[in-house]
Amino acid sequence: MSSAIRVTVWNEFEHEKSHQAVIDVYPKGIHTVIADGLAKHGFEHVRTATLDQPEHGLTEEVLAQTDVLTWSGHMAHNKVDDKIVERVQARVLEGMGLIVLHSGHHSKIFKKLMGTTCSLRWREAGENERIWVIEPGHPIADNLGPYIDIPAAEMYGEHFDIPAPDTLVFVSWFKGGEVFRSGCCYHRGRGKVFYFRPGHETHPIYYQAEVQQVIANAARWAAPSKGFEFAYSGGRAINMKVPLEKLD
């Protein structure tokens, strides 16, 4: 049930206070749009946190009350305190879900969990992106068609220096011919991690219904379960794991 899942939407909230082109699109911050989108999908326990708050809004108490954390950052990755990164990592390994969005690929927490540079090719193209659903049976692809069209987006291209995903749900194509692994699922400890590519701060991508649907789906998928967990391939469960309560 979405209503029972506790989500914290984290955003560095820097561009939206200093760049007019970003303020015009997200006057109250990207985090508020993501939080509103989750509320539309039935999530009743959604809070936001930003870089400029004490402990970046990610106190031990907040994280203890968080089932899924979404992470959005762009220009201030290095300002995130290493102690907070270690705190978030510990919670993921304990079972908290993590959804990393767009340029969060270069965040300290994503690189720490991946163990690679997480670098990629990019250009600010402002062109159409087509996100193809290549695992239509996966829960993160629920209620989607065969693809999502983003009218204007920043291009991300391969090579994307990440470990091979446990499941690759989406692949993006751009008009320049580039492709990109844009929906990547991982398991780290007891926690689930999902990377989702769209979201450049000067384009209204987080207002788009399909993008909000994916984030909601991902939050449901990443939320810790008290029952059995499964790894997915080809849209079907293939690897049943020990119930979490038996690990305590």
VENFEN-V13351 format. One record per helix or strand. SS is the DSSP state (hx for helix, st for strand). FROM is the first residue (numbers start at 0). TO is the last residue. Records with the same first field share a line. If there is no record, write none. Layout:
SS = FROM-TO / FROM-TO
This chain:
hx = 1-3 / 14-17 / 19-24 / 29-39 / 53-56 / 59-63 / 76-78 / 81-93 / 101-105 / 107-113 / 138-140 / 204-206 / 208-221 / 243-246
st = 5-10 / 44-49 / 67-71 / 96-100 / 120-132 / 146-156 / 166-173 / 178-187 / 190-195 / 229-232 / 235-239
